[in-house]
Amino acid sequence: MKFKSGYLKGFFKASPLLFILGMSASMIACDPTGDEIGALVQPDPDDFTVGFTDTARVQLSTVITDSVMTGSAGRMLVGRFTDPYFGKLQAASFFRPAINNGLNLAQEAVYDSLVLSMYYDTYTYGDTTKPMNLSIHKLQSDIADKGVYFSTNSTPYDAVPLGKVKLAPRPLTSKRLVVRLSDVLGNDIFSKAKANLIPSNTEWMNLVKGLLIRGAANDEGAIVGFRSDSAAVNMYFHTPQVDGIKRDSVVIRNSGIYNQVLSDRTGTQIANLPVTKRISYPTSQTGNNAFIQAGTGIMTRIDLPTVRDLRNQQYIAANRAFLRITPKRFSVTDQFKAPPTLYAYRVDRNNEFYLISSGEAGGFPLPLYTLATANQRPVPVKAPYITDLFTNKQYYLLDISSYVTELLTSETGEIGSLVLRTSPFNEGANPAYPAENTEFTNSFNRLIFGDQQSDEPGVKLELYFTKITP
């Protein structure tokens, strides 16, 4: 669904009362020089009252995206863990080493080993003190045969692994992971390269269509990230020389990737979450908690059903509005970190994103913008995770002033709702897949917070307004 241009104009509208207040302020600031202007009566400051309320109703629901595009990811995700709120989660990475030119080796060369090499990108989620049992498998088909991959996709692979490794991941102290692969495969590649039987990538793909790296079914530790551009198959060999041995290698680098992300929410508060984003699952059905999680595509929808009641009160105008979100106690730990930032986007009643472009070709999802000021144009709203050192409290503070202003100035109130997610969309991607290679598809960062009926409320609408005494 396209976003109507009238909604964008609403960002720059003000209520008649706000206009009157603005004009009054402008005239007070002027230096009157004419009789007519000098005759204006300055408003009595006692007639204005600035008020505050944080009791307005905030309605929360959980929404899941129909699919999460995980192809062309910049991060390879591997591992398994169980989250107390989101259930069992696992990630595996399918990738495609490829060559640009043929593999040619000297006849006197001698094979040494074949290994998979990957560099950590420092991302982890879960308990990295527990061991991971990783295995490498050969794919039975080329992942390039399909154009787009999503989190639930899979590619057939050989059950017998090419290599295994058991480790406790230390991405901050160990830069690289090296896994020795089958010497049977290594010798086959080596002998064909010496016989000039791999003149192009076509012959290489007949030997190795691709690889899969996955964790063992009984692993219960963490999911770890590796740089996609660092994954490579290295074939080591040596050549006898008159004065010794010359050691060398051939590097076959990764040329394509997608991550498989699977979850089992059985036994959790979101076990019955609908599989379509068209249905918002109210917090009354999820233990009075709202949920956001990257990787699995879970977002929180925000509705403000009572804010428009301010229209029924004379001489009141909203000034600023902030949504304060506080994570559920003990839900944020060293293993399960909160998202660094939350982002707000506009959706309709069916949770379809409004789009920036109004063309038939579509466009990118429309973010919530800040209010325009005299010195600054609107920018997308975002809320960083704040730790208050004085009160030892953690929270997000989301400026939704423009949204509340639009609610109050709209004639119908049909301006849609907001959804919160852990990253912005990638506007450099294909408009059909705006979440491609974003934090929302490359991580498992998550947030849990209570609604206003929870025994631990985690959301408040902080509304500042001006009232004129008639």
RAJOFEN-V899052 format. One record per backbone hydrogen bond with DSSP energy under -0.5 kcal/mol. CO is the residue of the C=O (numbers start at 0). NH is the residue of the N-H. If there is no record, write none. Layout:
co->(CO/CO)
nh->(NH/NH)
//
This chain:
co->(3/3/4/5/6/7/8/9/10/14/15/16/17/18/19/20/21/22/23/24/25/29/33/34/36/39/42/43/44/46/48/48/50/52/56/57/58/59/60/61/62/66/67/67/69/69/73/74/75/77/78/79/80/80/82/86/87/88/89/90/91/92/93/94/95/97/101/105/107/109/112/113/114/115/116/117/118/122/124/125/126/131/131/132/133/134/135/135/136/137/138/141/142/148/148/149/150/155/155/158/161/162/164/166/166/169/169/172/174/176/178/181/182/183/184/185/186/187/188/189/190/191/192/192/197/198/199/200/201/202/203/203/209/210/211/212/213/215/220/221/222/223/224/225/226/226/227/230/231/231/232/232/233/233/234/235/235/236/237/238/240/243/244/245/247/249/249/250/251/252/255/256/257/258/259/261/263/264/267/269/275/277/279/280/281/282/282/285/287/289/291/292/293/296/297/298/299/300/301/302/303/305/306/307/308/309/311/312/314/316/319/320/320/321/321/322/322/323/324/327/330/334/334/335/336/339/341/342/343/344/345/346/347/351/353/354/358/363/364/365/367/375/378/380/382/383/385/385/386/387/387/392/394/395/396/397/397/399/400/401/402/403/404/405/412/416/417/418/419/420/424/425/429/430/432/433/434/437/437/438/439/444/446/447/448/449/450/453/455/457/459/459/460/460/461/461/462/463/463/464/465/466/466/467)
nh->(6/7/8/9/10/10/11/12/371/18/19/20/21/22/23/24/25/26/27/28/29/31/37/38/39/41/44/46/47/468/50/466/464/462/305/59/302/282/300/280/298/68/69/150/72/258/227/76/225/223/90/220/82/88/86/82/263/80/261/78/259/212/257/210/254/252/103/108/239/237/235/180/233/178/231/176/226/224/222/127/129/133/166/215/164/213/161/162/211/157/208/144/145/69/70/152/260/139/140/160/181/135/133/131/168/172/173/174/119/117/115/185/186/187/188/189/190/191/192/193/194/196/104/195/102/101/203/204/205/206/206/207/138/94/136/92/134/218/126/79/124/77/120/75/229/230/230/253/116/233/234/251/114/235/249/111/112/247/109/245/243/240/246/238/236/234/251/252/232/97/95/71/93/260/91/89/87/267/270/272/278/279/281/61/284/285/287/288/450/448/446/297/295/64/292/62/419/60/417/58/306/308/309/310/311/312/313/315/467/465/463/399/400/323/461/324/397/459/395/330/332/125/336/332/445/384/382/420/367/418/353/416/350/347/365/2/361/355/366/345/380/372/369/343/341/385/387/394/388/391/392/387/385/324/398/322/399/403/404/405/406/407/408/409/414/346/301/344/299/342/426/428/432/433/435/425/437/440/441/442/294/293/291/327/289/457/453/456/449/325/323/461/55/462/321/463/52/318/319/50/316/48/468/469)
//
